[in-house]
């Protein structure tokens, strides 16, 4: 949510210039299979995806964009390599942005062709580099590091600027989290174009969560990043859910129920872990600012969660419910869950 970046519109959705960081994902379906692609996009929309990207491998994929666009709400980005013709076809069929590599779409004439199409239809382009696509000139000069990534990406920017394109989003991705952070910090200091951040090839779910949170969390806390994707080798809906949680963790999304819970210890004599999971699931899709605590024991619970709107802590025989650190109820442990959910509902309705 960098205020210093330029604002770019993607299908009417503003990116950059201090706007809320937007969540992106990418379809795993063949784009020409309209039914499956729309179904996946609908699931991603429901999960909270702001912008979706699809692969365009052939003319059938490009033509399918027109049909897909009539059935979805969020902006659609077409991902094209090796063909300026396909990039233009995607734009003509309604893509809200294209992601291309100027180095592989037919030389300068190919770049000009795409640039003219972008200007005619008034849509932006994303360019950039990852560790597998650094231009040889910069790879030979710098090696596989942040300087090569940034110089390669800025060269792609210049290729489009030469033909009058200025609505540009840039990315510099690596599968290495520290390198990703260094590259984006360097790029942020060199440009005011909005940045799409992500760790590429982050792996399956558990490692992808750790790597992406480490890298992107650092960048977002520094105010770097206007759109993000959490790359996961799995159902893309997981990418969106993880991204939402990351934005909440770094304080960029405050319209949610923040459930805090202690890890428990030997003092915990009731099943607070299970209740914490139930409360988290119960409030998962509530877009209201509320802080709820599920604490293991009455010794430290109310004090440690004093800033919470409501909380619960317990012993083997009874639980206490408290608001803002002050005890409001003492109830039998076997009645605690139902009573606590009841009190949560009162707060949700008040909000």
QUIWOCOR-V836205 format. One record per residue. N is the residue number from 1. RES is the residue in one letter. PSI is psi in radians with two decimals (NA if undefined). NEAR is the number of other ideal C-beta (glycine too) atoms within 8 Angstrom. D_FIRST is the distance of its C-alpha to the first C-alpha in Angstrom with 1 decimal. Layout:
n->{N & N}
res->{RES & RES}
psi->{PSI & PSI}
near->{NEAR & NEAR}
d_first->{D_FIRST & D_FIRST}
This chain:
n->{1 & 2 & 3 & 4 & 5 & 6 & 7 & 8 & 9 & 10 & 11 & 12 & 13 & 14 & 15 & 16 & 17 & 18 & 19 & 20 & 21 & 22 & 23 & 24 & 25 & 26 & 27 & 28 & 29 & 30 & 31 & 32 & 33 & 34 & 35 & 36 & 37 & 38 & 39 & 40 & 41 & 42 & 43 & 44 & 45 & 46 & 47 & 48 & 49 & 50 & 51 & 52 & 53 & 54 & 55 & 56 & 57 & 58 & 59 & 60 & 61 & 62 & 63 & 64 & 65 & 66 & 67 & 68 & 69 & 70 & 71 & 72 & 73 & 74 & 75 & 76 & 77 & 78 & 79 & 80 & 81 & 82 & 83 & 84 & 85 & 86 & 87 & 88 & 89 & 90 & 91 & 92 & 93 & 94 & 95 & 96 & 97 & 98 & 99 & 100 & 101 & 102 & 103 & 104 & 105 & 106 & 107 & 108 & 109 & 110 & 111 & 112 & 113 & 114 & 115 & 116 & 117 & 118 & 119 & 120 & 121 & 122 & 123 & 124 & 125 & 126 & 127 & 128 & 129 & 130 & 131 & 132 & 133 & 134 & 135 & 136 & 137 & 138 & 139 & 140 & 141 & 142 & 143 & 144 & 145 & 146 & 147 & 148 & 149 & 150 & 151 & 152 & 153 & 154 & 155 & 156 & 157 & 158 & 159 & 160 & 161 & 162 & 163 & 164 & 165 & 166 & 167 & 168 & 169 & 170 & 171 & 172 & 173 & 174 & 175 & 176 & 177 & 178 & 179 & 180 & 181 & 182 & 183 & 184 & 185 & 186 & 187 & 188 & 189 & 190 & 191 & 192 & 193 & 194 & 195 & 196 & 197 & 198 & 199 & 200 & 201 & 202 & 203 & 204 & 205 & 206 & 207 & 208 & 209 & 210 & 211 & 212 & 213 & 214 & 215 & 216 & 217 & 218 & 219 & 220 & 221 & 222 & 223 & 224 & 225 & 226 & 227 & 228 & 229 & 230 & 231 & 232 & 233 & 234 & 235 & 236 & 237 & 238 & 239 & 240 & 241 & 242 & 243 & 244 & 245 & 246 & 247 & 248 & 249 & 250 & 251 & 252 & 253 & 254 & 255 & 256 & 257 & 258 & 259 & 260 & 261 & 262 & 263 & 264 & 265 & 266 & 267 & 268 & 269 & 270 & 271 & 272 & 273 & 274 & 275 & 276 & 277 & 278 & 279 & 280 & 281 & 282 & 283 & 284 & 285 & 286 & 287 & 288 & 289 & 290 & 291 & 292 & 293 & 294 & 295 & 296 & 297 & 298 & 299 & 300 & 301 & 302 & 303 & 304 & 305 & 306 & 307 & 308 & 309 & 310 & 311 & 312 & 313 & 314 & 315 & 316 & 317 & 318 & 319 & 320 & 321 & 322 & 323 & 324 & 325 & 326 & 327 & 328 & 329 & 330 & 331 & 332 & 333 & 334 & 335 & 336 & 337 & 338 & 339 & 340 & 341 & 342 & 343 & 344 & 345 & 346 & 347 & 348 & 349 & 350 & 351}
res->{X & X & X & X & X & X & X & X & X & X & X & X & X & X & X & X & X & X & X & X & X & X & X & X & X & X & X & X & X & X & X & X & X & X & X & X & X & X & X & X & X & X & X & X & X & X & X & X & X & X & X & X & X & X & X & X & X & X & X & X & X & X & X & X & X & X & X & X & X & X & X & X & X & X & X & X & X & X & X & X & X & X & X & X & X & X & X & X & X & X & X & X & X & X & X & X & X & X & X & X & X & X & X & X & X & X & X & X & X & X & X & X & X & X & X & X & X & X & X & X & X & X & X & X & X & X & X & X & X & X & X & X & X & X & X & X & X & X & X & X & X & X & X & X & X & X & X & X & X & X & X & X & X & X & X & X & X & X & X & X & X & X & X & X & X & X & X & X & X & X & X & X & X & X & X & X & X & X & X & X & X & X & X & X & X & X & X & X & X & X & X & X & X & X & X & X & X & X & X & X & X & X & X & X & X & X & X & X & X & X & X & X & X & X & X & X & X & X & X & X & X & X & X & X & X & X & X & X & X & X & X & X & X & X & X & X & X & X & X & X & X & X & X & X & X & X & X & X & X & X & X & X & X & X & X & X & X & X & X & X & X & X & X & X & X & X & X & X & X & X & X & X & X & X & X & X & X & X & X & X & X & X & X & X & X & X & X & X & X & X & X & X & X & X & X & X & X & X & X & X & X & X & X & X & X & X & X & X & X & X & X & X & X & X & X & X & X & X & X & X & X & X & X & X & X & X & X & X & X & X & X & X & X & X & X & X & X & X & X & X & X & X & X & X & X & X & X & X & X & X & X}
psi->{0.85 & 2.13 & -0.33 & -0.14 & 2.75 & 2.54 & 2.29 & 2.43 & 2.22 & 1.78 & 0.62 & -0.13 & 2.09 & 2.37 & 2.32 & 3.14 & 0.48 & 0.04 & 2.77 & 2.40 & 2.30 & 2.48 & 2.27 & 2.75 & -3.12 & 2.38 & 2.57 & 0.00 & 2.84 & 2.13 & -0.59 & -0.25 & 1.47 & -0.76 & -0.85 & -0.66 & -0.77 & -0.69 & -0.73 & -0.71 & -0.69 & -0.70 & -0.66 & -0.70 & -0.81 & -0.55 & -0.28 & 0.26 & 2.38 & -0.56 & 2.37 & 2.51 & 2.46 & 2.66 & 2.43 & 1.77 & -0.35 & -3.14 & -0.54 & -0.70 & -0.78 & -0.75 & -0.55 & -0.41 & -0.67 & -0.77 & -0.74 & -0.73 & -0.46 & -0.19 & 0.04 & 2.91 & -0.76 & 2.71 & 2.62 & 2.27 & 2.30 & 2.23 & 2.00 & 2.43 & 2.59 & 0.16 & 1.93 & -0.53 & -0.81 & -0.63 & -0.78 & -0.68 & -0.69 & -0.75 & -0.80 & -0.43 & 0.09 & 0.12 & 2.44 & -0.27 & 2.68 & 2.61 & 2.00 & 2.86 & 1.93 & -0.40 & -0.20 & 0.40 & 0.45 & 0.52 & -2.84 & -0.64 & -0.64 & -0.70 & -0.77 & -0.71 & -0.81 & -0.73 & -0.77 & -0.66 & -0.73 & -0.77 & -0.69 & -0.70 & -0.02 & 0.89 & 2.72 & 3.02 & 2.54 & 2.28 & 3.00 & -3.04 & 2.64 & 3.06 & -0.21 & -0.07 & 0.43 & 2.34 & 2.43 & -0.64 & -0.78 & -0.54 & -0.74 & -0.60 & -0.75 & -0.39 & -3.07 & 1.39 & -3.04 & -0.55 & -0.73 & -0.74 & -0.86 & -0.78 & -0.67 & -0.76 & -0.75 & -0.51 & -0.66 & -0.66 & -0.82 & -0.61 & -0.64 & -0.63 & -0.60 & -0.54 & 0.40 & 0.25 & 2.16 & -0.05 & 1.56 & 2.43 & 2.48 & 2.56 & 2.62 & 1.60 & 2.57 & 2.79 & -0.16 & 2.12 & -0.85 & -0.67 & -0.69 & -0.79 & -0.80 & -0.72 & -0.80 & -0.60 & -0.72 & -0.78 & -0.71 & -0.58 & -0.25 & -0.22 & 2.78 & 0.20 & 2.59 & 2.59 & 2.30 & 2.06 & 2.61 & 2.74 & 2.05 & 2.64 & 0.83 & -0.29 & -2.92 & 3.07 & -0.94 & -0.83 & -0.65 & -0.71 & -0.81 & -0.88 & -0.80 & -0.68 & -0.70 & -0.84 & -0.94 & -0.57 & -0.74 & -0.77 & -0.80 & -0.67 & -0.55 & -0.04 & 0.34 & 2.21 & 2.23 & -0.50 & 2.73 & 2.68 & 2.31 & 1.83 & 2.14 & 2.31 & 1.37 & -2.95 & 2.18 & -0.32 & -0.58 & -0.61 & -0.75 & -0.77 & -0.72 & -0.73 & -0.72 & -0.76 & -0.62 & -0.78 & -0.63 & -0.71 & -0.58 & 0.12 & 0.28 & -0.07 & 1.99 & -0.07 & 1.22 & 2.89 & 2.02 & 1.85 & 2.03 & 2.57 & 2.53 & 2.73 & -0.13 & 2.88 & -2.89 & -0.30 & -0.35 & 2.07 & 0.33 & 2.96 & 1.16 & -0.52 & -0.81 & -0.70 & -0.68 & -0.74 & -0.73 & -0.73 & -0.70 & -0.81 & -0.68 & -0.61 & 0.11 & -0.76 & 0.35 & 2.07 & 1.03 & 2.43 & 1.98 & 2.49 & 2.12 & 2.42 & 2.36 & 1.85 & 2.62 & -0.66 & 2.80 & -0.15 & -0.89 & -0.29 & -1.07 & -0.67 & -0.76 & -0.43 & 0.58 & -0.48 & 0.10 & 2.59 & -0.65 & 2.64 & 2.94 & 2.54 & 2.79 & 3.04 & -3.04 & -0.53 & -0.45 & 2.83 & 2.72 & 2.48 & 2.33 & 2.67 & 2.20 & 0.65 & -0.12 & 2.22 & 2.27 & -0.35 & 2.58 & 2.14 & 2.81 & 2.52 & -0.64 & -0.15 & -0.04 & -0.81 & -0.89 & -0.71 & -0.66 & -0.75 & -0.66 & -0.77 & -0.63 & -0.74 & -0.64 & -0.79 & -0.73 & -0.72 & -0.62 & -0.66 & NA}
near->{11 & 13 & 7 & 4 & 12 & 8 & 11 & 13 & 10 & 13 & 10 & 5 & 11 & 8 & 14 & 14 & 9 & 7 & 11 & 6 & 12 & 12 & 15 & 14 & 14 & 11 & 14 & 5 & 9 & 9 & 14 & 9 & 9 & 10 & 6 & 9 & 15 & 11 & 8 & 12 & 15 & 10 & 9 & 15 & 12 & 6 & 10 & 10 & 13 & 10 & 18 & 16 & 13 & 16 & 10 & 15 & 7 & 8 & 7 & 7 & 16 & 13 & 11 & 14 & 17 & 9 & 9 & 15 & 10 & 6 & 8 & 12 & 3 & 13 & 12 & 18 & 16 & 16 & 11 & 13 & 8 & 5 & 9 & 12 & 7 & 14 & 16 & 11 & 12 & 15 & 14 & 8 & 12 & 9 & 12 & 10 & 16 & 16 & 11 & 12 & 9 & 11 & 7 & 6 & 15 & 8 & 5 & 6 & 8 & 11 & 16 & 9 & 12 & 15 & 12 & 9 & 12 & 16 & 9 & 6 & 8 & 6 & 12 & 11 & 15 & 14 & 16 & 11 & 15 & 12 & 13 & 4 & 9 & 13 & 11 & 6 & 7 & 13 & 12 & 5 & 7 & 8 & 5 & 6 & 9 & 10 & 9 & 15 & 17 & 14 & 12 & 14 & 15 & 12 & 11 & 15 & 13 & 8 & 12 & 15 & 10 & 7 & 10 & 7 & 11 & 5 & 10 & 14 & 17 & 17 & 14 & 15 & 13 & 13 & 9 & 7 & 11 & 7 & 12 & 16 & 11 & 10 & 14 & 14 & 11 & 11 & 15 & 10 & 5 & 7 & 8 & 5 & 12 & 15 & 16 & 15 & 15 & 14 & 15 & 10 & 6 & 13 & 8 & 8 & 9 & 6 & 9 & 17 & 11 & 8 & 13 & 16 & 10 & 9 & 14 & 16 & 11 & 9 & 13 & 17 & 7 & 7 & 7 & 11 & 14 & 14 & 16 & 15 & 13 & 15 & 12 & 15 & 7 & 8 & 5 & 13 & 10 & 10 & 12 & 15 & 10 & 13 & 14 & 13 & 8 & 15 & 12 & 12 & 8 & 9 & 6 & 9 & 9 & 6 & 6 & 11 & 11 & 9 & 11 & 10 & 10 & 13 & 5 & 7 & 8 & 3 & 7 & 11 & 7 & 10 & 5 & 16 & 8 & 7 & 13 & 11 & 8 & 9 & 14 & 9 & 7 & 8 & 13 & 7 & 4 & 9 & 5 & 9 & 9 & 13 & 10 & 15 & 15 & 13 & 15 & 12 & 13 & 8 & 5 & 8 & 17 & 15 & 7 & 9 & 14 & 8 & 6 & 13 & 8 & 14 & 14 & 16 & 15 & 16 & 10 & 6 & 5 & 9 & 14 & 14 & 15 & 15 & 10 & 8 & 10 & 7 & 8 & 6 & 8 & 6 & 11 & 8 & 12 & 4 & 8 & 15 & 8 & 7 & 11 & 14 & 10 & 8 & 11 & 13 & 8 & 8 & 11 & 11 & 6 & 5 & 7}
d_first->{0.0 & 3.8 & 6.2 & 8.9 & 8.5 & 10.9 & 10.6 & 12.8 & 14.6 & 15.7 & 18.6 & 17.4 & 14.0 & 11.3 & 8.7 & 6.5 & 7.3 & 4.9 & 5.8 & 5.7 & 5.3 & 8.9 & 11.8 & 14.4 & 18.0 & 21.2 & 24.6 & 27.5 & 30.1 & 32.1 & 30.4 & 33.9 & 34.6 & 33.1 & 34.1 & 32.6 & 29.4 & 28.9 & 29.8 & 27.2 & 24.5 & 25.7 & 25.4 & 21.8 & 21.0 & 22.7 & 20.8 & 17.4 & 16.6 & 14.5 & 15.8 & 18.9 & 20.5 & 24.3 & 26.7 & 29.1 & 32.2 & 34.8 & 35.8 & 36.1 & 32.5 & 31.5 & 33.8 & 32.6 & 29.2 & 30.9 & 32.3 & 29.2 & 27.2 & 29.7 & 29.2 & 25.4 & 22.7 & 19.4 & 18.9 & 20.9 & 20.3 & 23.5 & 23.8 & 26.8 & 28.7 & 32.0 & 32.5 & 31.5 & 33.8 & 31.8 & 28.5 & 30.2 & 31.8 & 28.5 & 27.1 & 30.4 & 30.3 & 27.0 & 24.2 & 20.9 & 19.7 & 21.6 & 20.9 & 23.7 & 25.0 & 26.8 & 29.2 & 30.8 & 31.0 & 34.2 & 33.8 & 33.1 & 34.9 & 32.7 & 29.5 & 31.0 & 32.0 & 28.5 & 27.0 & 29.6 & 28.9 & 25.1 & 25.9 & 28.6 & 26.5 & 23.3 & 21.0 & 18.5 & 19.1 & 17.4 & 19.2 & 19.1 & 21.3 & 22.0 & 24.8 & 27.3 & 26.6 & 26.5 & 28.8 & 32.2 & 32.2 & 29.2 & 30.3 & 33.7 & 32.4 & 29.8 & 30.5 & 28.0 & 25.2 & 21.8 & 23.5 & 25.1 & 22.0 & 20.0 & 23.2 & 23.9 & 20.5 & 20.8 & 24.3 & 23.3 & 20.9 & 24.0 & 26.2 & 24.4 & 23.8 & 27.6 & 28.2 & 25.9 & 22.8 & 19.6 & 17.2 & 16.2 & 13.6 & 14.5 & 14.9 & 17.1 & 18.2 & 21.0 & 22.7 & 22.9 & 20.0 & 20.6 & 20.9 & 17.6 & 15.9 & 18.0 & 17.5 & 13.7 & 13.9 & 16.7 & 15.1 & 12.0 & 14.8 & 16.8 & 14.7 & 12.2 & 12.2 & 9.2 & 9.6 & 10.8 & 11.3 & 14.5 & 17.8 & 20.5 & 23.8 & 22.6 & 25.8 & 27.1 & 25.4 & 26.0 & 25.2 & 22.2 & 20.7 & 21.5 & 20.5 & 17.1 & 16.3 & 17.5 & 15.6 & 12.3 & 12.3 & 13.0 & 10.2 & 7.4 & 9.5 & 9.5 & 5.8 & 6.6 & 5.9 & 5.2 & 8.3 & 10.6 & 14.3 & 16.5 & 19.7 & 22.7 & 26.4 & 27.1 & 26.5 & 23.0 & 22.6 & 22.3 & 19.2 & 17.5 & 18.8 & 17.8 & 14.2 & 14.2 & 15.9 & 13.5 & 10.5 & 13.2 & 14.4 & 11.4 & 11.1 & 8.1 & 11.0 & 13.9 & 16.1 & 18.3 & 21.5 & 21.0 & 24.4 & 25.3 & 28.6 & 30.7 & 32.0 & 35.5 & 38.5 & 42.2 & 42.1 & 40.6 & 43.5 & 41.9 & 39.6 & 36.3 & 34.5 & 35.6 & 34.5 & 31.0 & 30.7 & 32.1 & 29.9 & 26.8 & 28.0 & 29.2 & 25.9 & 23.7 & 22.9 & 22.9 & 19.8 & 20.8 & 19.8 & 22.7 & 23.6 & 26.8 & 28.7 & 31.5 & 33.3 & 36.3 & 38.7 & 39.7 & 40.1 & 36.5 & 34.6 & 34.5 & 33.8 & 31.0 & 29.3 & 30.1 & 26.6 & 26.8 & 27.7 & 30.4 & 31.8 & 34.9 & 36.9 & 40.4 & 43.7 & 46.2 & 47.8 & 45.3 & 41.6 & 40.1 & 37.3 & 35.4 & 33.0 & 31.0 & 33.4 & 36.6 & 38.9 & 39.7 & 41.7 & 43.8 & 44.7 & 46.5 & 44.3 & 45.5 & 44.1 & 40.8 & 38.6 & 39.8 & 39.7 & 36.2 & 34.9 & 36.8 & 35.1 & 31.6 & 32.5 & 33.6 & 30.2 & 28.4 & 30.7 & 30.3 & 26.5}
